[in-house]
């Protein structure tokens, strides 16, 4: 899990990104998106990431799972860059 402290300007960008309805993300096909508890994005390669924005603090929690620790670390880096880009 990675936790971001988001300034107001970045929080609104992160909210919009968590509402994505794209067919691909980070160069991977999206299999499904579950918005029950944040935005859990399942990718076609079996990996997934969950974005959870706090309702009471300026925090975004990012959870990921992939086939290997190296693949998980790469997904964290890619997702971090995507979340923090304007």
N, C-alpha and C positions, 0 to 999 in steps of 0.2 A: 504494500500500500504506500502511496505517496500522497502527501498532504500539501496543498498550495494555500498560501494566504493571498487572497486576491484583493487588490485595490478595487474600488467601485468601477472604474473604467474597464478593468479586465473581467469583473464578475458578469457584467452584461454581455460581454463577448462569449464567455464560457456558457452562459445560459442559452444563448442562441446556438452555439455549437452542440450543446447537449440535445437540442431539438432537431438535429440533422435528420433528413430523410433521404440521404444520398444512397446510391447503390454501391459505392466504393468509398473506402476510407483508408488513408495511409498506404495506398497502393494495393489494398486487399478488397475482395468482394465482401459486402455485408450480407450475412445470411438472415439475420433478424435483429430487431431492436425491441427491447422490453423496457417500458417506462414505468413499471410498477414501483420501483424504488430507485429513482434516479434514471439514468439511461444506461442500460446494459446492452452493449453492442457485441453481438456474436459474429465473428468473421468466418468466412468459408473454410479457412485452414484449421478451424477448431479452436483458435484462440479467442479470447474475449476481453473486453474492458468495461468497467463500470464507472461512470461519473456520478458522484453524489455531491450536490451542493448543500451546504448547511443553510438552514432557514434562520438560524440565530447568530451565526458568526460568519465572517468573510472567508470561509474555507471551502475548498473543493477537495474531495477525496477521490483518488484514482486507484482502482483495483485492476489488476490484470492477471491473466493466466494464459500460458502458452505451453507448447510441447516440451521445451527445455528451459533451464534457467537463463541461458544466453538469449533465447528467443523472447523470454519475458522481459529481460533487461532492455532489449532492443525495442520492444513494444512500449515500454515505459518512456524511453527516450523519444520515440516518435510521437507518442500521445502528448507528452509534455510540450514538445515543440509546437504541435498542432493547437493545443489548448492555449498556450501563451502567445501565439502569433495573433496579430490583429486582423 
